[in-house]
Amino acid sequence: MPTCLVYAPLMGADKTGIGNYAYQLLAGLDRTDTAPWHVSALAGAEYNFTNIPVEVFDAGRLGRIVNQQLGTGLSNHCDLVHFTDYSMPLAPWYRKPSIITVHDIAFYLSPGLVSPAARFFKTAVLRAGLRRSKGIICVSQSTKNDLCKFFGVPENKIRVIYHGADHIRPDPTLRDHDAKATLARLGIRPPCVLFVGTIEPRKNLVRLVRAFGAALQNPSCSKYRLVIAGSKGWMYEDVFDTVKKLGLEERVVFTGYLQEANLGSVYRGASAVLYPSLYEGFGFPVLEAMAYGVPVLTSNVSALPEVAGDAAILVDPSDVGSIAQGIVRILTDGHLRATLIARCYKQVKKFTWETTCRETLVFYNEVLGATGI
């Protein structure tokens, strides 16, 4: 029986981003007949799956990076290692057949998103992973295209396997009264539009705030508020400065990071979700909004058109005017709103973790077969 170790140090107590991908993958594999594979995991927190044993990796961020690059504990008792991001050991003695998952290369395509030192290190680790891995999973065709174009990776080494979205389940017991009470507690007064994500340059929030300010000039949009739900990330200050310069302090609400229970109420209270990101390897917030039946505006670049399909308004994220026009349309065109809502329920059903897990297991077999083990 071949064995696979899923390396998921970012799967900690708070499941966000790559950690959420790792958790949903393992949870899906736990529900799946993985034969002939025996799957185990090395994670950043303790999880009790039924069929997948989990060893906890608890060495702090620096310890995790050092041990990961040295390959400590990764070569024992397994035939294949699946790294749930692109970072696999740089150590020359690491020879275990491995798969990496590449979610995006935003740090490479947009140098200003991270510090120069971080970009240099991340690029070196990515190049090593692309070269030394036996197979690469990309979470979108867009990310695959980026790897082929900028790093010369052979197409046949890459498999596109989308994330699932069926873990997003709006609470059917949530009453309107309770949702409104949550909004009030968070300082949100409807009507409102919503952005969900980290406050950082890649999310394009400075242009979004400017576009929202322009949209407010339309009489039909003048009563709306913009809710920004997310924690402060890299270079967040410009967003707050823009709100202040435009005099929108009473119109833009910063909630900070929201737990799922509160986030569900905010989605319920939103008239639209605005996600004009400059670059995404996938774009969970788009599907999350669709699961709640909220009309979506997003970007016409990177993986976002793949994820959104025909169920969202697509705008040019570099053009404030394009974003502003899209905001006005999504708030004022009743026929368009009804069409988007009907389509979004169909679109979100295309992305399931069952499919993700099944295709991942097929790729395991292909990669292990190619190694001759």
N, C-alpha and C positions, 0 to 999 in steps of 0.2 A: 504494500500500500504506500504510494508516494505521499510525502508530507510537505506541507507548505506553512511557513511562518509568516503571518501578516504583521509587519512592523508598523506600529501605530503609536509612537510616543506622544503625538499631539492629541490623542484621544483621552483627554483628561476629564475632570469632573464637569466642566462646562463644554458641551459639545458644539463647537462653532467651526465653520470653515472646513479645513482638512480633517479636523477631529470628528466632525459630524459625518463626513464622507466615510471615514474609517469605521465609525460606529454603525452606520446604516449598512455598510458592506458586510461587516461581521454579523450583525443581527440578521441580515438576510441569509447569509450562509448558514447561520445557526438553524434557520427554519427550512433549509434546503437539503436534499439528499446530495451530499458532496462526493459520494463514491465515484471513483476509487480514492479520492483524496481524504487525507486526515489534515484538518486545519487547526492551527493554534495561533495565539496572538501574543505580542509583547506590546503593552499599552502603558499610557501615562496615569491610569487610575484603575481601580478594581472594578471589574464587571463580571456578573454571574450569568454567563450564557449556559444553555443546556448541554450543548454538544462541543463547544469550542473552549478549551482551557485557556485562561488568560494569565500571563505573568506580568506583574506590575514593574514598570521601569520608573524608579523614583530616585533620580540623581540630580534634580534641578536642571535648569536650562543649559548651563555651561557643561555640566556632566553629561547631559544627553547628547550634546553636539560632539563632545570629545569621544565618547564611547561609540557613537554612531560612525564617526569617521575612522575610528580604529577597527570597527567591525566586532567589537567586544560582544561575545555571547550570541553572535548571529550565525555561526558556522556549525553549530552542534545540532544533531538530531533532526535535520530537515533536508529535503532535496531541493527546495526552492524557497527563496525569500521574496515576499512582495512588499516593497517599500511604498507606503501610501502617499508619499510625495516624491519629488525627484532626487532627494538627498540619500545617496547610498555611500558606503565607505570609500574613502580615497586611499586607504592603506593598500599598498601593493600586494600584501599577502592575502587579501580578501579575494577568494576565488569562487564563492558560492554562486550558482546560477540565480539570477535575480531579475525581477520585474520592477519597474518604477511607474508610478502614476504621476503624470505632469498635468496640473490643473490650469496653469497659465504661466506666461513669462512676462508679466507686467513689469517687473523690476528691470528687465533687459530692454524692453521696447520703450519704456518711459523712464530714463535715467533719474529724473528729478523726484521720483516717487520714493526712493530710498537714498541713504547716504552713499557716497562713492565707495567707501570701504565695504559696505554691505553688498553693493552691486557687484564688486569685484569677487568677493567670496562666493556669493550665490551663483554667479556665472561660472566660476571654476567648478563648483560642485555639480551644477547642471551639466556642463560639458562632460565631466567624468561619468556621470550617471548615464547620459545618452550613449557614450562610447562603450562603457563596460557592462551595461545591462544586456540581458538576452532578449528582452522585449519591453515595449513601452505602451502603457495605456494613456490615451488622451481623452479628456472628458468632453471634447467637442471637435468637430472637423476644423474649426477655426484654430484651435491650439495645435492640431496636427499640421495644418498648413504653415503655421509659424515655425515649428521645429524643422520642417523640411526646407523652408525658405532661408531661415537665418542660421541654421546649424547643419544643414546638409544631411539630415537623418534620412536613410532610405525609407520610402513609404511602406515597404513590406515588413518593416520592423515595428510598425505602430499599429495599434488597434484602437479605434474610436469606440468607447463604451460610455454612454451617457449616464449621469446620475439618475437615480429615481426621485420621485416627488410624492409618492403615495404615503410617505410618513407624515405629510402635512395634512392633518385632519382637524378642521374647525370643530370646536366643541358644540355639538347639537343642543346641549343643555343650557348654553349661555343665553340668558334672557336679555332683551333690549334694555331693561331697567338696570341690570347689573353692568352691561357694557357702558351705558351712559354714566353710571357712577364711577367706573374706572377712568373714563375720559376726564370727568370733573376732578378726580383726585390727582390726575397727572397735569392738570392745568390746561386741558385741551377743550376749546369751545368750537363745536361744529358750526358751519360746514368746514371741512378741511381736506387737504390733500396730503399724501404721506410719502416720505422717503425712508427706507430702512437700510442701514448699512453703516460701516465705520466712516467717521468723518476724516477723510484724507483726500489728497489731490486727485487720485484716480477716479473717485466717485463724482467729480465734476460739480461739486456743490456750490462753488462760487458762481458758475454760470447758471445753475438751477435757481439760486436765490435771485439773481438779476432777472432771469426770465419770469420768475414768479412775480416779482415787483412790476414788470411790464404788463403781465396778464391782469394784474389787479386794476389796471386802468380801464379794462373792459367792464362796463356796468354790470354785466351778468356774472362777473367773477369777483366783484369788489368786496364781498363779504367773507371770502375764503381765508383760511390760515394754512400755512405750511408747517407740518409736523416733521421734524428730523429725529428719527429714532435710531440711535447708535452711539457707541462710545467714541471718545476722542482718539484719533490715531496720529499718523505722521503728518506734520504741518497743517494742523487743524485751524490755526489762528486766523487765516485769511477768511474763512467762512464767517466767523463771528464778526470780524472787522467789516465785511461786506454788509452784513445785516445792519450793523450800526450806521455805516455810511449812508445806506439807503433809507434809514429811518423806519425799519421794519421790525423793530423790537417787539411791537404788539401783534405782529402778524406771523412771526416765525417762532415756533416752540421747539426747544431742544429738550428731549425727555431723558437723554442718556440711554444706556443699554437697557432693553426691556426683556424681562423673562417671558416665556411663551404665553402664560396666562394673561398677562397684561397686553402683550402684542396682539393676541386674538381680538381683544376688545377694540384696539386701535384700528386694526384692519376693518372690523365691522363698522366703525364710525367714519371711515374714509370714503370720500367720493371718487378718488382715483389714487393710484400709486404712481409716482414719478421716479424713474430710474435711468437718467440719461448718462450712465457711466461712460468713461472714456475707453475702458477696456475691461472685459471679463472673459475668463476662461469658460464660464458656464452661465451663472446668473440666477442663483436660487431665489432671490427676492421676487423675480418676475413670476416664477411658478407658484411661489407662496401666495402672492396677491391673487393669482388666478384661482387657486384653490378656495379662496374666500369669495370669489365672484366679484372682485373689484377690477374695474377697467384699468389698463396699464399703458403708460407712456414709457418707452425705452429707446435705446440708441440703435442706429442702423449700422453699427460696427461690431467687430470681433464676434463672439459667440452669441450675442444677444438676439439677432434675427433668427438663428437656429432654434433657440429656446422659445422665443415668442411666437414664431410662425406667423399666421395671419390674425392672431388674437390680440394684437397690441398696435398702438400708434408708434411708428418708428420715426425718429427725428435725427437730425445731424447734431451730435453732442458738442461740436466745436462752434455752433452758431446759436447765440442767445435768442435771436429772432425766431429760428426754427423751433426751439424749445418752447418759447412763449406762445407761438401760434398753436403748437400741439396742445399746450395746457388749455388754451381757450376752447379748442375743438372738443377735447375730451370732457370738458365741464358743461358745454352749452349745446352740443349736438345730440339730442335725445335718441335719434335713430342709430347713430354711431355707437353710442353707449350700449344700447340694447344688443347690437350686433356683437360688440366686443365681449360682453358678458356671456352671451350664448356660446361664442367660440372658445372662451377661456376654459370652460369646464371640459370641453373636448380636448383642448391642447394639453392640459395638465395630466390627463389620463394616458398620454403617450409615454410618460416617463415613470417606469416602475422599478423598484429595487429587485424584484424577481428577475426581470430581464437583465439588469446590471449584474447580478450574481451568476446567472446562467452563462452569460457571455464571458464573464471573468474566468469561470471554471474551464470553459472551452479554450480560452487563451492559455491558462496554466498548462493544459494538455499539449497544446501546440508548442509552447516554449520548452517544456520538459522533453517532449519528443525530439525536438531539434538538437537538444544537448546530448542525446544518445544515452540518457540515464534510464 
